Amino acid sequence: MTEDINAFAPEGRIRVEATSSGPLDGLTFVAKDLFDVAGHVTGGGNPDWASHNAIPSRHAWAVQTLLDAGACLTGKTITDEVSLGILGENAFYGTPLNSAAPDRVPGGSSSGTAAAVAGGLADTGLGSDTGGSIRVPASFCGLYGIRPTHGRLNLAGMMPQAPDSDTTGWFARDANTFERVSSVLLGETINSALPTRLVIAVDTFGFADPQTREALYPLVDKIAKLTGNVVEEVMAPQGISVWGRTQRTLQMAQAWQTFQGWIEKTNPRVSFNVARGLLMGSMVPEVDKQWAMLMKHEARARLEYLLPQGSVLVMPTTPFPAPPKNLPLPEQNQVREKILGLCAHGGLAGFPQVSIPGATVDGAPVGLSILAGADEDASLVALASELASALASE
């Protein structure tokens, strides 16, 4: 079964026992192959990255934190090449299986971690999110997934891509495990205080495919009953695609800065999509960067206005369920652009977001997301747990 899922990176089938007893006793976890594990190569989804970097002598902060809380690491997982991907297809190591929709992609770049958790190979798993790499696989594989407030978690030992947007995230199949892991990594108790104001981002639902909208509305209604006051607002007055362009501009320019030294020194093997993205990042004009920084400021200001304390915003995590594997490149580009439109706010504003499972389109999962203001991560986890309890009691 492990081979069928294809979740693990080369040399990734390792086991590291918990360092002590704690709140995660008995749980297993996997880590995306961007996280350092002492004594094991950090491969980054590319064979030349793996061969040109030293083997780490200590665990990444997130890995160590889970080990210290009683969880056991059972492997390192495939990532899209140097984390530059959103569909979960790696030209060197293949595509991890989406157990919830086997003929479709798992989403990326935290593809292997999502596949391992969805396929029952681990209870939870670490990934990263720059432009959607936790949120998209969570939606496509039917998992709980969180992109925490940017800057809240220690990223020591996690391979960077675009530092102004990078953050650690995690998945779980069930709300209870998700809450336990979230409490440990966020460093706070998940209390029962729920948001009291729900903002429905109507433009994001309009941006999603009609079948996705209809599938998610019942979950929105359930959340509305839990929060009380409901308002409808436009999240991105400038346009969702404009926010997507903004994030793409800034993310690719930073990614080029991150990988420029490696590219120029080693001339590594990279897939066409990665090479094209890095080339585009190397050529972003300064005037475009300045425009994008202004737009980023506007996006953050807009979400600060929409999300005062005690508020939560609801939107589709992705505009559609997972697309089929092996789409032609022109179709992949169209799919990526639409996905980025609904994910751009994460990198632009840095606010926390949780993707919740519970809806399907043609049998394939699609997630509903809840967002809150900076550092209100725990309130989102609490709401996700309360919604799971409400659904279970029906």
N, C-alpha and C positions, 0 to 999 in steps of 0.2 A: 504493500500500500504506500509506503514511504516513497518508493521509486515512481509510482504512478503519479504522485502529487508533484514531484520535482521541485520541492520547496527549498532544498538545502544547497548552499553554495559549494563549490569544490573545496574539499578539506573542511567542510562545515559541519560534518556529523561528529560533534564533540559533546562532552558532558562535563559540566562544572557543578559540583555539589554546592548546596547552600552553605554559607559561612556561619550561620547561626539560626536559632529558632526565632520565629516571629509571626507577624500577621498573615504572611503568605505561605505558611507551612503547608506542604503537600502540593503546591502548585508548580507546574513546569512552564518555562518560557523559552522562546527563541529570540534571536537578535538579528536584525538586518545586517548584512555584511558591510556596514559603514561603522559599526561599533567595535571598538577595540576589545579583544579578549586576550588576556595575558598569555603569551606563548603561542599564539595563533595568528596567522596572517590576516590582515584586514584587506579583503580583495576588491571591494568597491564595484563589483560587477564587471570588471575588465581585467584580463590576464596580465596586461602590461602594468596596470596600476599595482597589482599584487606583487609583481616581480621587482618593482623599483622602489618599494617602501619597506622600511625595517619592521620586523616583528615586534609588536608592542610588549612592554614588560609589565603593564598594569591594565586592569579593566577600565572601560569607560565608566563614567559616573553612574549612568542609568543602569548598566549591568551590575555594578557593585551594589547599588542601592537595592535592587531586587534580590540579589544573593544574600545580602545582610538581613533582608526581611523574611527569609526562609524559603524562597523559591529556588528551583534548580534549573540551570541553563542546559538545554538539550540540543542546541545546534545554532549555527549561523546560516542565514537564509539569503537566497538570491535577491538581488536588487537590479532594477534597470541600470544600465551602464553608467557608472559614476553618478548615479541618481538622476540623470537627465532623461526622464521619460515619465509618461503618465498612464500608459496602457498595460505595462507589466511584461512586455516582450523584450528579451535580451538576446541579441544576435549571437553571443558566444555561448550562453548557458541554457538557452531555451526559455519557454514560457511556463511558469508554475500553473498548476491546475486550479481552476476556479471550481471547487466542489459543488457550489450552489448552481452553477451554470457551466457545465464542462465544455461546451462548444464555444464559450466566450472568454475573453481576456479576464484576468483577475484584477486589473488596475495596477498602477505603479506610482512611484517607484518602489514602494514597500511591498512588492508583489509576493515574494517568498514568505514573508512573515504572515501576511494575510492568508495565503494559501495554507500554511501550516496550521494556523489557528482555526480556519474554517474547516479544514480537513481532519481536525481532532488530533493533530500531532503534538500540540501544546495547548495549555490553558490560556495563555496570553502571549503577547509578543511585542517587541520593541521595533519601531520604525522611525522614520523622519518625515517631516512635512515642510516643504519649501513653497511649492505651488499647488499642493493637493495630494501629496504622496501618502498620507494617512487617510484623508477623507474619501478619496476616489476608491481605493481598494475596499474600504469599509462599506461603501455604498454598493459596489459591484459584487462583493462576496457575502453580503448580509450580516455584517458584524457591527458591534459597537466600536467606535474609534474616536480618538480625541486629538485635536491640535490644541495644545495649551497656549496660554498667553505667551507671546513672544518675549523671550528674555527671562522667563520665570524659572526654567529648569537649567541646570548646569549641563553644558554641552561638551565638557571635557571628554576626549576620547571618541567623539563622534566626527566622522569625516565631513568636512564642510562642503557646501556647494555655493550658496549665496547667503552669507552670514546675516544680512539685514532681514532675511525671511526665514532662515533655518530654525527648526525646533524639533525636539524629540516628541514622539507620540506613541500610542499603544492601542492594541486591539483586544477584544474579548468576545466570546460567543454569547455570553449571558450577562445580564445586568449586575448580578451579585459579584461575579469575578471582576467585572469592570470597575465596580465601586471599590473593591478591596485593593486592587492594583492602583487605582487613581489616588486613593487616600495615601498610599505609601509614596508614590512619586511626586504628588503635589505637596506632601508634608503637612496635611491637615485632615481633620476628621470631616467626613461628609455628613453634615447634619441634615435635618428634615426640612429646613426653611426653603421654601420654593419661591421662584419669581412670582410677582403679583400683576405683571403687565406683559401681555403678549403682542408683539409687533409682527404682523404678517407682511412679508416683503413681496408685494403683489407683482412687481416687475420680474422677480426671479421665477415665480411660478409661470408667468407669461413667457419667459425665456425657455422654460422646460418644454419637452414634448407633451402633447395633450394627454397621452396615456399615462405619463408619469405624474402629471398634475392630478388626474383623477385617482390614481392609486394612492397618492399621499394625503389627499384631503381628509380621509377618515382619521388619520393620525393627528392632523392639525386640530380637528374637532376635539379629540381626546385631550390634547394639551391645553386647548382653550378652557375646557372644564376644570383643569387643574390650576390654571393661573388666574382666571377671572376676567379682568379687564382686557379687551381685545381692540386693537386698532390696526388699520391697514395703511401702509406707507410704501413709498418708492425707495428702495435701498440706494440705487445708483442713478441719481438724476442725470449725470453726464452720459449714461448708457453703460450697460453691463459689458458690452464689447470694448468700450473705451477703458474701463477698469482692467479688462483682460490685456489689452495692448500695453497699458501702463506696467502691469506686473511682468509681462514678458520682456519689456524693454529693460527694466531694472534687474530682473533675475538673470537674464542671459549676459548682460554686461558684467555683473558680479561673478557669474560662473566662469567667464573667460579670465577674469583676474585670479580666480582660485586655481584654475588648471593651466594657466599660461606657461608657468615655469616647467611643469611636467611635459606639456606638449612640445615646447621648444627644445627642451633638453633631450627627450627620449624618442620623439617622433613615434608615438605609440599607435598600435592598431585601434581604431575606433570605427563604429558603424557609421553609415551615411548620415542618419538622423542626428547623431551626436556631433559629428564633424560639422554638419551644416549649422547646428545650433551654436556651437562654439565660434564658428567663423562669423556668424551674424552678431554674436556678442562682442567680438573683437572690433567690429566696424560701426558700433552704435555712435552716431554723432553726439558731440557734447550738448548741442541744442536739444536733442531728443531726451537726453538724460535730465536736463534741467526741466523740460516740460513734464517728464514722468515724475520727478520729485515734487513738483507743484501739485500734480494730480494725486499723488500719494497723500500729501497733506490734506487735500480736499476729501479724499475717501475716508481717512481717519476721523476728520472733523464730522463728516456725515454720520458715521457709526457712533461716535460719541454723543451726538445729538439724539439719535434714535434709541440709544441704550443707556439711559441713566440707571443708577443703581436700582435693582429689583426688577429690571426688564429683561425680556428674552425675545430674540428675533427668530422666526422660523422661515426656512427656505428649503428647496430641494438641494440635496448634497451634490447631485449630478443631474444634468438635463435629461438623462435617459439611462436605462440599465446598461450593463457591459456590452460593448459591440462585439461582433465575431472576431475570432483570431485571424491573423494574417491578411488584414485589409490592404489593398494597394496603397502606396504612399500618398497619393492625392486625397484619398478618402480618410486616411489616418490624420492628415493635416487638418481637415475640416472637423473631425471628431475632437482633436486636441484643442482647437480654438474654442469650440463650444464649452468643453469641460473647463478650460482655463477661465472663461467668462464667469462661471459660477464659483470658482475657487480663488480668484484674484484677491478678494478682500482680505483673506487670511494673511498673505504676505504684505499687503498694503497697510492694513490697520493693526495687525498683530493681536486681535482679540481672540478669546478662546472659542472653540467650536466643537461640538459633539455630533457625530453622525449616528443616527438611531436606525436599526433595522425594523422591519415589520410590514413592508409593502413589496409587491412584485408586479412586474409587467411581463406578460407572456411567460410566466414561470421564473423569470430572472429577478433577483433582488434589486431594489433601488432604495437609497437611504433618504431619510429626512434629517435635516440639520437644525440644531438650536445654537444660537450665538448669544453671548453676554458681554458685558463690559470687561475691561482689563482686570485680571486677577479674580474674576468671579467664576473661575473654572469649577469650583466645588458645587456651586448652585446648579450648573448644567448637569453634572453627574447625578446630583440628587433628583433633578427633574427626570432624567432618563430612567433612574431606578423606580421613581413613582409611577411613571408611565408604564413600565414593564409590569409592575404590580397590578395596575388598573386593567391592563390587557389580560393578564393571567386570571383575574377574578371574573372575567366575563363568561 
